[in-house]
Amino acid sequence: MSKILSGELIGKRESVLDQLLLLNSYQTPLIAMLGFSNPVTQVEHIWFEDSMFANESKVTTAAAVDAVELIVADTEPFRANQVVKIGEELILVTGVDVAGKKLAIMRGYAGTKAAAITANAVITVQFVEGSEGADARAGRSKPRVRKSNITQIFDETVEISGTAAAVANYGIDDLYEYEKAKKLLELALQAEKAFIGGVRYENGVVRQMNGIRNMLQTNVTDLKGEALTMDVLNDSLQAIHTKGGFKSGGNYEIVVPATQKRVVGKFSDNLLRINNGDETRGTVVNRLITDFGEFDVSINDNLNADETLILDKNRISLKALNGRDFGHEYLGKKGDYYQGQIVGEYTLELLQEAAHARIKGAKTK
């Protein structure tokens, strides 16, 4: 009989995290890509993010060449005595009506030529109008934004009958350990799917985390059945660039299901460079040359067949609740069977979601 079934082991918890990380990474490539980070200490993990004031908006209503007022989509970027630009014209903002989303303006600033303004024209902040000997300008600040996610419990029971424990099993030295390894793989796959597609949900003692797919809200492109193209990828990368995602360098990877990997594989040779023999983390990783640099492209079939994720690995962490990383506890003999339990509790931290992108709705056939 297996030594693991000894009564001396009942109630003694053993970590199985190392075993989990050695599992088949083709099945859990996100976990293999990111690994696990420092644990959290609460079932609701909270972090705070800084953000800058926006520096552009859109004019929502067309304005004549002599208009002294503009209606904009958002007044957050603007303040009095600020120079803005529409097309080639510089304009001085003299007042801001937040409630009415209106800007009082002086046209043709600094000798630029005033022109009629069309609806949806982009209005961009340039600088404040500084004058010699002026008093200090009124300060403004943007509060840090509170973000959070909750932990989710993953558990499974290992169980074999007394007869199965006693008889020889062809090709299996230790049936209990064999069953434990299978259950661990099942749990790892459940966690992988929660990290990607989980939806935050609480109901009493039941908690489920938010996954990457649900947390990405800003840079989301819906192709509505059109094919994934190099232009689409570059547009998503440009959106990340515009929002400052590449400022700190980042450690980006383009993650695709097998369906979209075949599409990427058909991009012309000067765009796709295959690193022969480069198979890291157990899954094929290629390099894609884009307008915004070279990025790894890896396969993850836990994504939807129609989606692509562009992720900064430096801004994503998989975290266990302190002391609740995946562990196994042998529960002992229960009647004519032996039983144990594997339990882990984890959450996902995703920083600055605008530094990532998601493409959905791509053609799959």
C-alpha positions in Angstrom: 0.0 0.0 0.0 1.2 3.5 -0.8 3.2 5.3 1.9 1.0 8.4 1.3 -1.9 6.6 2.8 -0.3 6.3 6.2 -2.3 7.7 9.1 0.6 9.7 10.2 0.1 12.1 7.3 -3.6 12.9 8.1 -4.1 16.7 8.5 -0.6 17.7 7.4 -0.7 20.2 4.6 1.9 20.0 1.8 2.3 22.7 -0.8 1.9 21.4 -4.4 2.7 24.8 -6.1 6.0 23.5 -7.5 4.2 20.5 -9.0 1.6 22.8 -10.5 4.2 24.9 -12.2 5.7 21.8 -13.8 2.4 20.8 -15.3 1.8 20.7 -19.1 2.1 24.4 -20.0 0.2 23.9 -23.3 -2.9 23.6 -21.1 -2.1 26.5 -18.8 0.1 28.9 -20.8 -1.0 32.0 -18.9 0.2 30.6 -15.6 3.4 29.4 -17.3 3.9 32.9 -18.8 3.3 34.9 -15.6 4.1 32.5 -12.7 2.8 33.5 -9.2 3.7 36.7 -7.4 3.7 37.9 -3.8 0.6 36.8 -1.8 -2.2 39.1 -0.8 -3.5 39.3 2.8 -7.2 40.0 2.3 -10.0 38.4 0.3 -10.5 41.7 -1.4 -7.1 42.8 -2.8 -7.0 46.6 -3.2 -4.5 48.8 -5.1 -4.5 52.5 -6.2 -3.6 53.9 -9.5 -2.5 57.4 -10.5 -3.8 59.0 -13.7 -3.1 62.2 -15.5 -5.7 64.7 -16.7 -6.8 64.0 -20.3 -5.2 66.3 -22.9 -7.7 66.1 -25.6 -11.4 65.9 -26.4 -13.8 66.3 -29.3 -16.0 69.2 -30.4 -19.5 67.7 -30.4 -21.3 70.6 -32.3 -20.0 72.4 -35.4 -19.0 76.0 -34.9 -18.7 78.9 -37.3 -15.5 80.8 -37.9 -16.5 83.5 -35.4 -17.9 81.3 -32.7 -16.9 82.2 -29.2 -18.1 79.1 -27.5 -17.5 75.4 -28.1 -19.4 72.4 -26.9 -17.1 69.5 -26.1 -17.5 65.8 -25.2 -15.5 66.2 -22.0 -14.3 69.3 -20.1 -11.8 67.5 -17.9 -8.7 68.5 -20.0 -9.5 72.2 -20.0 -9.0 75.2 -17.7 -9.1 78.9 -18.1 -6.1 80.7 -19.7 -5.1 77.6 -21.6 -4.1 77.4 -25.2 -5.7 74.6 -27.3 -5.4 73.6 -30.9 -8.0 72.5 -33.5 -6.5 71.8 -36.9 -3.9 74.6 -37.5 -5.7 77.2 -35.3 -4.6 78.0 -31.8 -7.5 79.0 -29.5 -7.4 80.6 -26.0 -9.8 79.0 -23.5 -11.2 81.8 -21.3 -13.7 79.9 -19.2 -15.0 76.4 -18.6 -18.7 75.4 -18.0 -18.4 71.9 -16.6 -22.2 71.3 -16.3 -22.9 72.5 -19.9 -19.7 71.0 -21.3 -18.9 74.4 -22.9 -15.7 76.3 -23.4 -15.6 80.1 -23.7 -12.9 80.9 -26.2 -10.9 83.5 -28.0 -10.3 82.6 -31.7 -7.1 82.9 -33.8 -4.7 83.0 -30.9 -1.1 84.2 -31.5 -2.0 85.3 -35.1 -3.2 81.9 -36.3 -6.1 81.8 -38.7 -9.5 81.1 -37.4 -11.6 78.5 -39.4 -15.0 76.9 -39.2 -15.0 73.8 -36.9 -16.7 70.6 -37.8 -18.4 68.3 -35.4 -16.1 65.6 -34.0 -13.1 67.7 -34.6 -10.3 66.9 -32.1 -9.4 69.7 -29.7 -6.0 69.2 -28.0 -4.4 71.0 -25.1 -1.1 72.8 -25.9 0.0 74.7 -22.8 -1.2 77.4 -20.4 -0.8 81.0 -21.2 1.9 82.3 -18.9 2.4 85.9 -18.1 5.3 87.7 -16.3 4.6 88.7 -12.7 1.4 86.7 -12.4 0.1 85.2 -9.2 0.3 81.5 -8.7 -2.3 79.7 -10.8 -5.0 77.8 -9.0 -3.9 74.2 -8.5 -5.8 71.1 -9.5 -5.2 67.5 -8.7 -6.7 64.2 -9.8 -7.3 61.7 -6.9 -5.8 58.2 -7.1 -8.3 55.7 -8.3 -9.1 52.7 -6.1 -9.0 49.3 -7.9 -9.7 45.9 -6.5 -10.3 42.2 -7.2 -11.4 39.4 -4.9 -10.0 36.0 -4.2 -11.5 32.8 -5.6 -11.2 29.3 -4.1 -10.3 26.3 -6.2 -10.7 22.9 -4.6 -10.9 19.2 -5.6 -11.0 15.9 -3.8 -8.7 13.0 -4.4 -10.3 9.6 -3.7 -9.5 6.0 -4.3 -11.2 2.8 -3.0 -9.5 0.4 -0.6 -9.4 -2.2 -3.3 -7.8 0.2 -5.8 -5.2 1.0 -3.2 -4.4 -2.6 -2.5 -4.1 -4.1 -6.0 -1.3 -3.6 -8.5 -2.1 -1.0 -11.3 -0.3 -1.6 -14.6 2.1 1.3 -15.3 1.2 3.2 -12.1 3.5 2.9 -9.1 1.3 5.0 -6.7 -2.3 5.3 -7.7 -3.1 8.0 -5.1 -0.3 10.2 -6.3 -1.4 9.5 -9.9 -5.0 10.7 -9.1 -3.6 13.7 -7.1 -1.6 14.8 -10.1 -4.7 14.6 -12.4 -6.8 16.6 -9.9 -4.0 19.2 -9.7 -4.1 19.6 -13.5 -7.9 20.1 -13.4 -7.6 22.8 -10.8 -4.8 24.6 -12.7 -7.0 24.7 -15.8 -9.9 26.0 -13.8 -7.6 28.8 -12.3 -6.3 29.6 -15.8 -9.8 30.1 -17.2 -10.7 32.2 -14.2 -7.6 34.4 -14.6 -8.6 35.0 -18.3 -12.4 35.0 -18.3 -13.6 35.3 -14.7 -16.5 37.6 -13.8 -16.4 39.2 -10.4 -19.2 37.7 -8.3 -20.0 37.5 -4.6 -22.8 35.7 -2.9 -22.3 35.1 0.8 -19.2 32.9 1.2 -18.9 32.4 -2.6 -16.4 34.6 -4.3 -15.2 34.7 -7.9 -12.5 37.0 -9.3 -12.6 39.3 -12.3 -10.5 38.0 -15.2 -8.4 39.8 -17.7 -11.1 39.8 -20.4 -13.6 41.5 -18.2 -11.1 44.0 -16.7 -10.0 45.3 -20.1 -12.4 48.1 -21.1 -10.5 50.9 -22.8 -8.6 49.4 -25.8 -11.2 46.9 -27.0 -11.7 46.4 -30.8 -14.6 44.4 -32.2 -13.9 43.1 -35.7 -17.5 41.9 -36.1 -16.4 38.9 -38.2 -13.6 40.6 -40.2 -10.2 38.9 -40.3 -7.4 39.9 -37.9 -4.8 41.9 -39.8 -1.5 43.6 -39.2 -3.2 47.0 -39.4 -5.6 45.9 -36.6 -2.7 44.9 -34.4 -0.9 48.1 -35.1 -4.1 50.1 -34.3 -4.3 48.4 -30.9 -0.6 49.0 -30.2 -1.1 52.6 -31.2 -3.9 52.9 -28.7 -1.6 51.6 -26.0 1.1 54.0 -27.1 -1.3 57.0 -27.1 -2.3 56.2 -23.5 1.3 56.0 -22.4 1.6 52.2 -22.1 5.1 52.0 -23.6 6.5 54.9 -21.5 8.1 52.6 -19.0 9.1 50.1 -21.6 6.8 47.3 -20.6 7.2 43.6 -21.3 4.6 42.9 -23.9 3.3 39.7 -25.4 0.6 39.1 -28.0 -1.5 36.1 -26.9 -3.7 34.3 -29.5 -5.7 31.1 -29.7 -4.5 28.6 -32.3 -7.1 29.8 -34.8 -5.6 33.4 -34.8 -2.0 32.1 -34.6 -2.6 30.6 -38.0 -3.7 34.0 -39.3 -0.7 35.7 -37.8 1.5 33.0 -39.4 0.3 34.1 -42.8 1.5 37.6 -42.4 4.3 38.4 -44.9 7.9 37.3 -44.1 9.2 40.8 -43.4 6.6 41.1 -40.6 6.9 37.7 -38.9 10.3 36.4 -37.9 10.2 32.8 -36.6 12.9 32.1 -34.0 13.8 28.5 -35.0 13.9 26.3 -31.9 12.5 29.1 -29.6 10.0 27.2 -27.6 9.8 28.7 -24.2 7.4 27.8 -21.4 6.5 24.7 -23.4 4.5 26.6 -25.9 5.6 28.0 -29.3 6.7 31.6 -29.1 7.4 33.6 -32.3 8.5 37.3 -32.8 6.3 39.7 -34.6 7.7 42.9 -36.0 5.2 45.8 -35.8 5.3 49.6 -36.2 5.8 49.8 -32.4 8.5 47.3 -32.0 9.0 43.5 -31.8 6.7 41.4 -29.6 6.4 37.8 -28.7 3.4 36.0 -30.0 2.3 32.9 -28.0 -0.7 30.5 -28.2 -3.3 30.1 -25.5 -6.3 28.0 -26.4 -8.1 29.1 -23.2 -8.9 32.4 -25.1 -12.0 32.6 -27.2 -11.3 31.5 -30.8 -12.1 35.0 -32.1 -9.9 37.1 -29.7 -6.4 38.4 -29.3 -4.9 39.9 -26.1 -1.9 42.3 -26.0 -0.6 42.2 -22.5 2.1 43.9 -20.5 3.4 41.1 -18.3 5.0 43.6 -15.9 1.5 44.9 -15.1 -0.3 41.6 -14.4 0.2 39.4 -11.3 -1.3 36.1 -10.2 -1.5 36.2 -6.4 -2.5 33.6 -3.7 -4.1 34.6 -0.5 -1.4 34.4 2.1 -0.9 30.7 3.2 -3.5 29.6 0.6 -1.3 28.7 -2.4 -2.2 25.3 -3.8 -1.8 22.7 -1.1 -2.8 19.1 -0.5 -4.0 17.6 2.7 -4.5 13.9 3.3 -7.9 13.3 5.0 -7.3 9.6 5.8 -9.4 6.4 5.5 -13.1 7.2 5.1 -14.9 3.8 5.2 -13.6 1.6 2.4 -11.8 4.5 0.6 -9.0 7.0 1.0 -9.5 10.7 0.6 -7.5 13.9 0.3 -8.2 17.5 -0.7 -6.3 20.0 -2.9 -7.2 23.7 -2.2 -5.9 27.0 -3.4 -7.2 30.6 -3.2 -6.1 33.2 -5.8 -6.8 36.5 -7.4 -5.6 38.6 -10.3 -4.0 42.0 -10.2 -4.1 44.0 -13.5 -2.6 47.4 -13.3 -3.5 50.3 -15.7 -5.9 48.4 -17.9 -5.4 51.1 -20.6 -1.9 49.8 -21.0 -3.3 46.5 -22.5 -5.6 45.7 -25.4 -8.1 43.2 -26.5 -9.3 42.4 -30.0 -12.5 40.3 -30.3 -14.9 39.2 -33.0 -12.2 38.1 -35.4 -13.0 35.8 -38.3 -12.4 32.2 -37.2 -12.8 30.3 -40.5 
